[in-house]
Each structure stands twice: as C-alpha cells, then as structure tokens.
Amino acid sequence: MKSLDTALRVLQQFAGAQPDLGVGEISEKLGLPKSQVSKILSAFRQSGLLVQNQTTRRYAVGARAYALGARFINYDRLTREALPTMRNLVERTGHSARLSVMVGDDILYLVGIEGPLFLDTSWRAGQWLPPHATSAGRVLLAFEPEDRALRILKESGLPALTAETETDLGKLSAMMEAIRGEGFHIMRNETTPGLATIGVPIMAEQQNVVGAFTLVFPSHVLAPAAEPGYVAILQKAARVLSQRLGCPLYPFGNDRT
C-alpha cells in the first residue's frame, strides 16, 4: 500500500495549475528519489493517464485521465442537477455561472458555463481556487466549523492576488460571519483586476452546504446599486437546486420556502 500511496501522491501533482511537470520538480516537491518518480511517471504514461512530451520530456494529463474525470461530471448528482440551472442563470443575466465545491480542505472550481460577456481570467474548470480570495471559497468556508475555516485560511498563506485582495484574517472572519447571516458574498477586483463575482451557497439534506454558485462578470458592467437584483436571481437559482437535492428549507432570499 505504501507504494500505491506514493504513486497517487505523484499523480495528484497534476491537479494543480501547471500544464506539465518534470521528474526533477516532482522529486524535489515530494522528497522522493528521481529514479522512483521516473518509474511511477512511466507507469502512468503507459496506462494513458499521463502523456510525455518527447522533446521536453515533461509530463501532462492524458486522455484516459480526462475520461475518468468526465465520468464524475456525468454521474455526480450535484453537477447533473446544477447544469440546467446554470444555463438558465447565463440566459437570464448574460454573465458566466460557476459551480464550486470543497474537496477535503481545498476549493475546486468544478464546472462553468460562460456568458456572452465572458472575461478571460485564466481560471478554468478543474482548477483549485484560493479559499481566501474567491467568493466561492469564502461562501464554502463560512458554513464550515469556524476553527476549521480559520485553519484552512491560515494554511493558505493568504497571498495577495491583486492590490485589492483582502488578506487580513480578522476581516475575512467577519466576512464569513456576514455570509452565514445573509447567504451571499460579493467581491470585486480581489481575484483578478476587473473581475467581480457574487457567490451563494447550495444546500442539501439538513441544510448541509454542498457547493457554491458564482455569477462572474466584468466589474464595470454592473453598478453596485444593481447587485441586490442579481443576488436575488442567484439565491432563487440556489434555492431551486437545493430543494432538488433534498433541502427542506433554503434559508436565504425573499421566498424562503
């Protein structure tokens, strides 16, 4: 089992933002001998889970890994139920809609539908999101036990992604308290300059938070005075989805039924 655990640790390195990785990088990061890493990567290449560039000798995710991940998208109940609601959100607002979830202590941008006012920010479905600097991350952490949420924030290092990123732990804690009471979070220019987002929680049985809807749009196209209307649209969409997932009462928005 130890060898399997090691191999999986190597494979998990390809879940990051980097498009490809070399033997030396993985060896240094995991503290493993290069010869061991090379053998593991070769086995994954032979299985089709990874591919190797014959010029650079670097490895990247292969088609079989994509096929494996696609099965999750196709059969996961949350994703399957969320997609029609997300399409409706894009049609109603003209803006991009995203679904994010917590996986362990990490925030995963699971799937997105781009609207006509799409702003390319380099964030892509399948990427891990900074928990402190995204509305989805703050929404999802807000409904975790406070000590766990604070630990995750501290361990993230709270890097400033832009000049406007909030990195003060006390202020972030206050934001999450507000989210628990209001059921939404709005942020502008903290993840990417010119980008604004509105996030709301998605709930299932016993009002357990299982995901977050995010509406993404260029900051300049939506004045702050118009935000409440978009919050209402997003909360209504989250309510509909939450009820499909077994939530008896979605506690946010005007129609709390």
ABEGO torsion letter per residue (X at the ends): XAAAAAAAAAAAAAABABABBBAAAAAAAAGBBAAAAAAAAAAAAAAGABBBBAAAGBBBBBAAAAAAAAAAAAABAAAAAAAAAAAAAAAAAGBBBBBBBBBEABBBBABBBBBAABBBAGBBBGBBBBAAABAAAAAAAAABBAAAAAAAAAAAGGBBABAABBABAAAAAAAAAAAAAAGBBBBBGAABBGBBBBBBBBBBBGGBBABBBBBBBBAAABBAAAAAAAAAAAAAAAAAAAAAAGBABBABEABBX
